[in-house]
């Protein structure tokens, strides 16, 4: 079954540029880089799993999900430029550590080429490989065991249906991902500061509480106009009854939406 379609937008990334992005990845691991980006890498992998499920459902490729080459179903008979294909396969054979990762790298380059060359209308679905490319650039690949190991954090595979039904994660700007990763040690809960005229969907600000270590040492931080986390006494004062501004617990996705919106707004103000 084909998805609803729309004309492909101009300005697509060339396939060779995608290959160069992949070549720049440290596939065999800088552990410090991977562990410094565990929050964003987990979110990006979950978003890839969701998008892959959307594409697999649209093209009857459920059995191939999650790590597959979308172009095999979207562009039947599509062939990559022979010179680029040779470069790609040599890179995959010598640099990419697992067959699953190689399939997605091949798929990302071929997808970019198909978008650039196709004269047909392509499906109006989210780019299948964008989250995965960004995840690779933030600390390398993954391995598949009982869980998906992202080298610093593991996440469950989930079922095809649970990934298909998952809430989208659409905030992929590097600054947003960096803010989610910044000093992200411990168990993290996000809160939106709300008041009349500033609902949960457009709060006055956001605060996160981190509980670190077995003793649950508490660290409260606000995302400020400086576009960084800074310590805050807001939650402690609220608990003591000294703060009139209310708050509500929000998801990490909602926090990402606020960070990206605030970053764009504050950047435009300078």
Secondary structure, DSSP 8 states (H G I E B T S, - for coil): ----EE---S----HHHHHHHHHTS-TT--HHHHHHTHHHHHHHHHHHHHHHHHHHHHTT-GGG-SS--THHHHSTT----HHHHHHHHHHHHHH---HHHHHHHHHHHHHHHHHHH--S-EESS--SSHHHHHHHHTT---EESSSEE-SS-EE----HHHHHTS-------HHHHHHHHTT--SEEEEEEEEBTTB-GGG-SEEEEEEEETTTTEEEEEEE-TTSSEEE--HHHHHHTT----EEEEE-HHHHHHHHHHHHHHHHHT-
